[in-house]
């Protein structure tokens, strides 16, 4: 049989644990409502996606359902009778819990969902403890952590002899056994930049982040509060610090600089969200001030944006911090998370690898007030994980060369990134833009999915031409686009995410977001909504969509405490109105898709999302955004 609507290669998809890579081919039928038939191949041999997913689970258990290597080394150095403190992490089942929209509609439902999740964790802990008592009767259950952690954590703390730990690691439902650890600190890696970001146009529309709180998530709090008018006046506690000096909090200039790019008043109010409130979500190595408590404190204080301008070495592909931040973005109160690529050279891979947050790299604007002169900063890391058509990071760039921040003295302007710029100064600009659009459209304050998509679709300008990059971004051209979707545009993002454009049809701009379920959209079927596009001649059409991953993650003090980060594999197809395939994005190594192209004449077509595989999940949330304008 042929493919009357056309055929397209899909993939690749690389399983994170087993490292097996598969590719697919989608065959379109004769009508617009008929989903494509997707076949999967490994080295040219037919394979079943579901069978490989099941195999991945078995490999994952073989790798992770055991004692961690660092703990094994500690055990080997101890006597056979020594008692070892460990944390045992177990799987939870969220079937039956209400979806995001249901929780947002009712505080009662939201409270019940949190209670139900806590009950699920408590039940799982009790069942695990019973299994432990049967398998290893001499093991002691201990209480090691404070009760004020915001989210219930699927973990049981035990004290056991080395001989008992291997048996515990292979009990049903156990996903990992780690050594009991305290917080592990991580190293933190001119005014014209506002014009390059197109922020003044957003300000002119009356949107400056007023009423929105942005948390600067770092190891230190600012070493000076001069010119930081975004922080409330008073002591560190009064200025909203997670870890004040009385609890061991330390100061640093990095936190002051990144905070000032959201909002400062060195000589006049500047920053990309000059009306926002900034919080210092800093940490220390004490029990009440580690990175988990700092992030939970920030959202408890009302932060709806979390900026992380610091990271360690590149993950493979994710660190525990990456997964924890993905977890925060995908759970109540659903903050928008922004991180950095890190500083090195653009041939290095990003040190932050977020699936549910935006990863931002650095551009140089050469001191001019025009977007068209921006070039790639040599100091930004940007090489794809899994090759040129692999996981495309960064998502976008922002200028970090010759940007104005708050100085340490009253009325002083500090010129940041004077040599080549640093991604630490790029990320907070995107965080400020997120705050601006949250003020403009309060409904998306709890939908980071659509802010993610809107910032990608709104980005424009090819910044990495000297490195072989092209614009618009393609996830299938075997070119590693060092600038991702391009240079961030505050004005275009705000235009796309205007509250009047949710679910817009035949509009040059628009967006949508919702919960999507395996029951309503089974694997191998279309998502129910078809998006109709009418694009004028001479425009550059861009559309981005993201389906959030669903990590199981607890305290981020250990790099080994996140049990996984599965995401649904989906494709995005553009079809003629008769159903024929036009183009699409099917790169399964990431949880977002992107399509962009120039329209020499008027075009009418549809955009549809196809669920290839749920990867064991029952539901998730998504965002999609599009524009036909180039800013």
Secondary structure, 3 states (H helix, E strand, C coil): CCCCCCEEEEEEEECCCCCCEEEEEEECCCCCCCCCEEEEEECCEEECHHHHHHHHHHHHHHHHCCECHHHHHHHHCCCCCCEEEEEEEECCCCCCCCCHHHHHHCHHHHHHHHHHHHHHHHHHHHHHHHHHHHHCCCCEECCCCCCCCCCCCCEEEEEEEHHHHHHHHCCCCEEEEEECCCCCCCCCCCCCHHHHHCHHHHHHCCCCCCCCEEEEEECCEECCCCCCCCCCCCCCCCCCECCCHHHCCCEEHHHHHHHHHHCECCCCCECCCCCCEEEEEECCCCHHHCHHHHHHHHHHCCEEEEEECCCCCCCCCCCHHHHHHHHHHCCCCCCEEEEECCECCCCCECCCCCCCCEEEEEEECCCCCCHHHCEECCCECCECECCCCCECCCCEEEECCCEEEECCCCCCEEEECCCCCCHHHHHHHHHHHHHHHHHHCHHHHHCHHHHHHHHHHHCECCCCHHHCCCCCCCCCCCCCCCCCCCECCHHHHHHHCCHHHECCCCCCEEEEEEEEECCCCCCCEECCCCEEEEECCCEEEEEEEEECCCCEECCCCCCCCEEECCCCEEEEEEECCCCCEEEEECCCCCCEEEEEEEECCCEEEEEEEEEEECCCCCEEEEEEEEECCCC
